[in-house]
Amino acid sequence: MENRLKFRTKLAYGAGDFGSNFCWTFVSTFALIYFTDTVGLTAATVGFLIMLSKFLDGATDVFMGNMIDRTKSKMGKARPWLMWSAFPLIITLVMLFNVPSFLSENGKYAYILIVYTLLGAFFYTASNISYNSLVSLAASDPKDRVSMGSIRFIFAVIGALIITSATVGFVDNFGGGQQGWTVVSIIYAAVFVVFVMITVIGVRETNTTAEKKETEKISFGKSIVYLCKNKYFFIILGLSIIFYISSGIGQSLGIYYVTYILGDPALLGLIGLAGILPMIVVLPVTPKLTSKFGMQKTCLFAALVSVAGSVVILFSGNKIPLLMIGLVIRSAGTAPFTGAMYALIAEIAEYASLKFNVRTEGTIYSCSSVGIKVGSGLGIAITGWFLTMSGYIGGAETQSAGAINMIQNVYLISPLVTAALMAVLMVFLRVEKANKALKAAA
């Protein structure tokens, strides 16, 4: 009988995602409005630079995954990278929200591109992929993996709720403007380090006994070849990118929506609550659902629920009660996928082991980081492009009718488009069935 993880280990793992949100949710939700309304830059240009940075992220993610696969240390494969990356990551986080005022406009754009790339393509990549890889390296039982995914996302949504609800108030309370962003970025950086270190200390890598000798020597080129042969890798990669495009648009455009459509920036917390609380309710039961019905069937049904919620959002307009209902339904439909995603990736890593006789967890888990980076980057870039095309003026108390209509339409329509695409892709993610067939044939 395989060893099962203790609950405290799962809690220690979840703590890391709580901390990570004080970096990534903070950046994805507030970086664009900081750049446009505090620094005074053009949304489209900033969005384009972020997109460039994100595509570089996609390359470094796969490389970082291979580095983890090849790492040998007393701490294991992933934990050293999780620890080492934390400190340069928080330095670049604080730098990102402290664009020097003495720089020229072009200098500020260059500064943002360099710092954003260092933060995302290098330091957050090392942190996120190593953290995600711990699911396979710490747990061998599929139930533990789903449970770890559910617990981590409960921590994640709590962190995200704090960020979306409190950041605007924190910035104002600490003096507003650049001073407020400086203080908040330092506080969030400190929270990030504390909770990531809980994961480093509290989680051990024990699921390494099945590794083949040849796997230790696998080259970066060979790992790419095996990825290209693994159709399920591309399906989960597509799901992840689409999911985070939706998240990137929702997070970056949300502050504009509550400010200019609903007329109250404080409502961002209420909207965040409607999108997060259902996940906290559904995530704990996700392991039971996936155990009974399978991960693919559970996530497919949940995707259809998310589509239904997105339809309600589409027809809500600026009616807050109807919008909240739609967000609640959509969030409930999103929860099983977020809880099971890393367990699904673990199944895809196992498929590679069974099909090709190699173990490349780090490289395969890079798809989750690629999805986060490329997806959220595209979401932010799309938001920036639409803002500029519609005539949005950063920092202005009132906006043109074109800008107002754009903010409302994109915010309401994009959830339905992305939810429908995810439902279609989920139909083809039959990796559990494939693994059972491969084990039976062995």
N, C-alpha and C positions, 0 to 999 in steps of 0.2 A: 504493500500500500504506500502510495506517495505521501511524502510529508506535506501537511497543510500549513499554510501561513497563520501565524497568530494575529489576532485582531489588532494588537498594538503595532505590529509591523505594517499592516495596511493603513492604519492611522498615520504612522510616520511617513509612509509613502504619499498619502493624500496631502500632508502638510506642505510638501514641495510645490504642488499645484496652487495651493492658496498663496504661497509666496510669489510664484511666477506671475500671477495676475497683477501683482503690484508693479510688475514691469510691463507685461505685454498688453493687458487690458488698458492700463494707463496710457501707453503709447498709441494703441489702435483707436481708442476713444477720443483722446484729447490732443494728440500731437497736431492734427490738421488745424483745429480751431486755434491752438496756440500759435502756430505758424502764421495763420491768416489774420487773427484779431489782435494778437499781442506783438508779434514780430513785424506784421504788416506786409506779408508776402502774398503772391498770387497763388490761388488754390490749384489751378491747372498745372503750373510749373512745379509746385511742391509735389503734387500727385504724380507727375511724370517722374520726378527724381526718386520718389519712394518706389514706384514700379520698377525702375532700373535696378535699384538696390535689391528688390525682392527677387528678381530673376537671377541675380548673382547668388542670392540665398539658395536658390534651387540647386545650383552647382555645388556649393559648399556643403549642403545638407548630405548629399550622397557621399561625398568625400569624407565627411565627418563620421557617417555611419560606418564606412569601411575602416576608419581609424579605430573606432571602438571595437570592431570585430578583431582587429589585430593587436589590441592592447593586452598586455599581461602585467599584472601588479598584485601585490598582497591585498589591495582593496577590491580587486576584480577588474572588470573591463570598463564599466560605465561610471561607477562612483568617483574615480579620480577626476574624470572630466567634469562631472557635476560640481565637484568641489573647486577645481582650478578655475573654472569659467566664471564663478560667481562674482569675484572681485573686479575684474575688468568690465564685467557687464554692468555693475552698478555705477562705475565711474562714467561710462558712456551714457547711461540713463540720465544721470544728473547733467552731463554736458549737453544732451539733446534738448533739454528744457531750459538751457541757459545760452541761447544764441547771442554772441557778443554784439552789443549795440554799435560798437565802433566800426564794424565791418561794413563794406559797401553792400548794395543789394546783391550783386553777383557773388560777393564774398560770403554772404549769408547762405545763398543757395549751395555754394561749394561746401561750406561748413556742414550744412544739414546732410548733404549726400555722403560726405566722409564719415561723420559720426553715426548716422543712421545705418550705414553699411557695416561699420565696425560692430555696432550693437547687434544688428540682426543677422548679418551673414557670417559672423565669426563667433562672437561670445554667446549670443542667445541660441545659435545653432548648436554649439557644443553643449550648452546647458539643457536644451530641450530634447535633443536626440538621446543624450545619455540618460536623462530622466525617463523618457519613454521606453528605452531599452530595458530598464529595470523590471518591467512587467514580465518579460520572458526569462531574464537572468535570475530573478528572485523567486518566481513561482512556476511550477511545472503543471499544476492542476488547472484545467480550463475554468473551473468555478472560482478559484482564487483570482485568476486573471480578470474575470468579469467583475468580481467583487472589488478588486483593486481599482478597476476603471470606474466603477460606480462611486466608490468612496472618494477618489481623486476629483471627480467632477462635482461632487457635493462640496468639497473644499473649494474647488474652482469657482463655482457659482456664488458661494458666500463671499469669496474675495472679489469677484466681479461686481457683486451687489454693493459692497462697501465702496469700491472705486467709483461706480456710476452714481451712487447716491450722495457721496460725501465730498468728492473732489472739488466741485464748483464752490461749495461752501468753505472748504478748507482754503482754497486759493484766496477767496475774499477775506476770510478771517486772518490770514497771514499777510495782509496788506494789499492783496490784489496785484494785477499786472505782473511784471517780471519778478518782483520780490516774492509774491505768492507762489508762483510756479517753482521758484528756486527752493523754497522751504518744503513744499509738498514733494518735490522730486527727491530731496534728501531723505525725508521721512519714509517714503515708499521704498527707496533703495535699501534702507536699514531693515525694513520689514521683510523684504525679499531675501536678504542674506540669512536672517535668523531662521526662517522657515525652510529654506533649502538645506541648511545645515542639519536640521532635524531629520530630513530624509537621508542625508549622507551618513549620519550617525546611526539611524534607526533601521535601515534596510540593508540586508546582506545579500550578496549574490551566491546562491547555492545551487542553481540549476545549470551546472556546467559539465556534469559528468558524461553527457551524451555527445560531447564535441569530438569530432574526428580529428586525427592528427593533421590530415591534409587541410582541414578547415583553417587551422592556425596560419597556414602559409598562403591562403587565398589572396590573390592580387586584386588591386582596384579594378583593373581591366576585366578580370574574370567575374568579379562581383557584378559588374554592369551587364555582362553577357547573361548571367543567371537572372538578373532582374528582367531583362528583355524577353526571356523565355517564360516568365511568370505572369500569365494574363491577369491573375487576381491582384497582383501588385498595381497594375494600371487602373483596375476598377476602384480599388480603395484609394488610390492617389486621386482619381477623378472625383470621388465622393468627398474626399478631404478638401480639395481645392474649391469645389462648389460650396461646401458648407462654410468655409471661411471667407469666400467672396461675399456670401450673404451676411456673415458676421461682420466683415469689414465695412460693408455699406451701412448696415444697421447701427454699428457702433459709431462710426465717424460722422454719419449724417444725423444720428439721433439727437445730438446736442443742437444742431441747426433746426431740426423739426420741432422740438419742444420750445425753442426760443422764438421762432418766427411763425410757426403754424399754430401751436397751442398757446404761445404768449407767456410761457413761464419756464425758465431753465430748470427750476427745482423739480419739475415733473419728470425729468430724466430718471430720477431715482424711483418714482412710481412705475414708470414704464419698465425699468430694469427689474423691479420687483415682480411685475406680471410675467416677465420672461424667465425669471429665475426660480421663483417659489415652486411652480409645478415640477421643475426638474428635481428639486430637493425631495418632493413627494414621490416622484416616479423612479428616480435612480435607485433607491434602496430595494425596490422590488424587481429591478431589471435582471439581477442574477437568477431569480426564480423563473421569470418569464423565459429567459434564454435557455435555462436548463430544461424547461418543459417543451418549448416550441422550437428551440434552435435559434441561433443568433440571426441568421438571414431572414427567417420568417418573422421574427419579432421586429426586426428593424424595418422590414418592408411594410408591415402593417402600421408601424409608428410613422413611417414616411408619408403614408396616405392620410393619417391623422394630421400631420403637419401641413399637408396640402389643404385640408379642410379648414384649418385655422388660418392659413394664409388667404383663403378666399374671404373669410370674415374680415381680416385686416384690410383687404383691398376695398371692400365696400363700407368701411368704417368712416372714411373721410376724416374730419377733425372731431368726430364724436368720441369722446374719451371712453365712456363705458363700453361701447362696441369694440373699440380698438383694444381695450384691456381684455375683453373676452377672446378676441382673436389671438392675442399674444399668449394668453394662458393655454389655449388649445394647441397652438403651434409649438409652444415650449414643451408641453406634455408629449407631443409627437417627436420632438427632437431628442428628448432625454435618453431613450433606449439606444440610439445610435452613439451618442456621446459616451454612454456608459460602456457599450460593447465594442467601440471602435478599436481600442488597443488589444482587446481579446481577439478580434477579427484579424488584426495585423499579426498577432501571435500565431493564429491558425495559418496565415499566409506564409509566415516564416517556417512553420512546421511542414507546409506543403512543399516548400523548397527543399527541406531536409529529406522528406520522403521521396520526392520526385527526382532530385538531382544529387542526393547524397552530400549536401553541403549545409552548413549552418551559417547564416549571414544576418543575424537579428538586427545588428546595428544598421546595416545597409537598408534592409527592408523597412525598419522603423523610421528611416529618413523620410519616407513618404508622408508621415504625419507632420513632420517639421516643414517639408516642402509645401504641404497643404496649408499650414498655418501662415507661412511666410508669403508664398505666391498668392494664395487666396485672399488673405487680408490686405496684402499690398495692392492687388488688383481692385479690391473693394474700395480702398482709400483713394486710389488713382481715379477710379470711375466717379467717385464722389467729387473729387477735385475738378475733374473735367466738366462735369455737369454744372457745378457751381460757377465756374468761369464762363461757360457758354451761355448760362442763363443771366449773366450780368451781376452776379453776387459781388458786393463790395464789403470786404472785411472790416469789421468794427463799426459799420454803419448801424444806426438805431432802426432804420426802416430800409426795406429792400424793395426792388422792383416787382411788379406782378409776375414777370417771367421767372424770377428767382424763387418766388414763393410757390408758384405752380410746380416748378421743377422739384423743389425739396419735397413737396407733398406727394407728387406722382411717383418719384423714384423710391421714396421710403415705403409707399404702400404697395407698389407693384413688384419690386424685386423679391420679396419673400416668396411669392407664389411661383415665380419663374424658377428660382433655385430649388424650392421644395419639390416641384414636379420633376426636375432633372435628377434629383437624388433618388426619387422613387423609381425612375426608369433604370438607373444604374444598379440599384439594389436588387432588382430582379435577377441580374446575372452573377451576383456574388455568391456562388454555390460552393465555396471552398470547404465547408464542413463536410458536405457530401463527397467531394473529391478526396478528402483526407481519409474518410472511412473506407472508400474503395481502394485506395493505395495501401492502407493497413491490411485490409482483407486479402489483397493480392500478394503481400510480402511473405 
